[in-house]
């Protein structure tokens, strides 16, 4: 038996062993909508057994190449690619839930995901409970007979709150409830939720997996039966399919994922420690700092701290000065690009988030996606903005 290949090798070569068309080195872009058939029996065979392509809304060779790599990297049986992270989450929810079902979500998640869950509740009769999952004891009292799914991010957007995946998964399994983890901030390079007991992993592949700010995509990873169910229902019916070109750009991004994440992590560690020593900073939230409230959980389930930092400024009036005077760090939504991006969650990504101040999303909170520029330049830019 051949030895198991390493993370970088899989990121670059996938499972390997099979030649690409025309003996090409790089996966080709199959920029195509429909696929030819020899007879009508072939159509039915592909529907029932797979092994071929019919229409690029539900499957395409370039999409498949991306899905194969991600399944290997996350340790899942199968993957399904989508046009965006929100398409992945919404298609999964629509497939797995029925009217009257109940889902539990952590109270701190991406703003658009929160909007989706509230929309499911008000429009199609799904019951939603938002609770603090950083204490697993809160979950026991929240599970009902009709609870079907538990959803959370770790680290959470934007507060960098951590949730112990195994503890939540153990409780959920005892009640027959599936666990979905959004692994966008960590990536499989740092954290593999399926190995810790989660049933489903989702990603905004737009972020670190692509890594270059030039393609939008989403991913669902889980067992083959579940993934095929979402493909034949949520993806097919809602139509949130990824374009072959975007799938190819994300494949290209994966080839440098490990070296990029090492640099993101190295820079973020230095920036976090710099921020901790600045008089205009009240507190820094970074998983690899001993001051992080869930530092021990980070050490347990993450291999390093990653590239995302949140910090709280001492004075609200300093926020506009910082964000308005930066030159290298770019004020923008999104994250995970090679460029350093900074944002103000209160007025940007979590603008409409309910009761956000009591969740730590206040007017002095800053989210920083540390890029892979020279770390001295990133720190100098932050320093100069506050002179």
HELIX and SHEET records of a PDB file:
HELIX    1   1 UNK A    7  UNK A   13  1                                   7    
HELIX    2   2 UNK A   21  UNK A   23  5                                   3    
HELIX    3   3 UNK A   40  UNK A   49  1                                  10    
HELIX    4   4 UNK A   61  UNK A   74  1                                  14    
HELIX    5   5 UNK A   85  UNK A   96  1                                  12    
HELIX    6   6 UNK A  111  UNK A  124  1                                  14    
HELIX    7   7 UNK A  137  UNK A  140  1                                   4    
HELIX    8   8 UNK A  165  UNK A  174  1                                  10    
HELIX    9   9 UNK A  187  UNK A  190  1                                   4    
HELIX   10  10 UNK A  193  UNK A  196  5                                   4    
HELIX   11  11 UNK A  224  UNK A  230  1                                   7    
HELIX   12  12 UNK A  231  UNK A  235  3                                   5    
HELIX   13  13 UNK A  236  UNK A  238  1                                   3    
HELIX   14  14 UNK A  244  UNK A  254  1                                  11    
HELIX   15  15 UNK A  257  UNK A  276  1                                  20    
HELIX   16  16 UNK A  295  UNK A  301  1                                   7    
HELIX   17  17 UNK A  317  UNK A  325  1                                   9    
HELIX   18  18 UNK A  357  UNK A  359  5                                   3    
HELIX   19  19 UNK A  375  UNK A  385  1                                  11    
SHEET    1   A 7 UNK A  78  UNK A  82  0                                        
SHEET    2   A 7 UNK A 218  UNK A 222 -1                                        
SHEET    3   A 7 UNK A 200  UNK A 204 -1                                        
SHEET    4   A 7 UNK A 178  UNK A 182  1                                        
SHEET    5   A 7 UNK A 147  UNK A 153  1                                        
SHEET    6   A 7 UNK A 102  UNK A 106  1                                        
SHEET    7   A 7 UNK A 127  UNK A 131  1                                        
SHEET    1   B 5 UNK A 281  UNK A 285  0                                        
SHEET    2   B 5 UNK A 308  UNK A 313 -1                                        
SHEET    3   B 5 UNK A 365  UNK A 369 -1                                        
SHEET    4   B 5 UNK A 341  UNK A 343 -1                                        
SHEET    5   B 5 UNK A 330  UNK A 331  1                                        
END                                                                             
